[in-house]
Amino acid sequence: MQGKYIQRHQIQSYMKGRAIGHTQEESAQVANISEPSGRRIETGQLLDDNKLVIV
C-alpha cells in the first residue's frame, strides 16, 4: 500500500475500532489500511493537511 493516501474516514474508522477494543490488525483491516499505518495514526506520526494523509 505504499504511496496510497489515507482518507479521513479511514482514520476515523481505525480509531473507532480501537476504541471498541479491536486489535491494531483488526482495526486496520476494517479501515483498509496497513497495520504500520494504524500505528502511525496512533502515535501521531501522520501529517494532516486537513485533506489527505500520505504514508
N, C-alpha and C positions, 0 to 999 in steps of 0.2 A: 504494500500500500504506500510505499514511499512516494512523496511528492503530491499526494492527494490532499485536497482541502478538507478540513473538518468543519462541518456546519454547526451553527449554534444549537440547533435541535439535537444534534448528536451528542454534544457536550451535556445538554440538559438530560437527555435520555440516559447517558452514562451515569451522571451524578444521582439521578432518581433511582437507578438500580442499586447503586452503592448505598443510598440512604435506607433502602428497604432490606438491606442485608445480603445482597448478591455479592459474589466474589468479583475481583477485578476482571477475571476471564469471562465470567457470565455477563457482566455489565458491558464489556467491550463487544462481545458477540451481538448483544441486543442493539447496541448503538452502531454496529457495523464499522468499528474502528479496531485498530490493533491494541493488544494489551499494553505494550510500551506507551502508546499514545494516551491510554487511560491513566497510566502512572504519571505522565507529564501533565495531564489535566489536574490530577490530584495535588501535585506539587507546585502547580502554578507556573510551569516552565513554558507554557504556550503563550505566544504574544497575540493578544486580541485587539484587532483594529476596529472593533465594532461591526465587522462584516464576516470575514472568514479567517480561519487559522490554518496555516500550512505547517506540516510536520516534515 
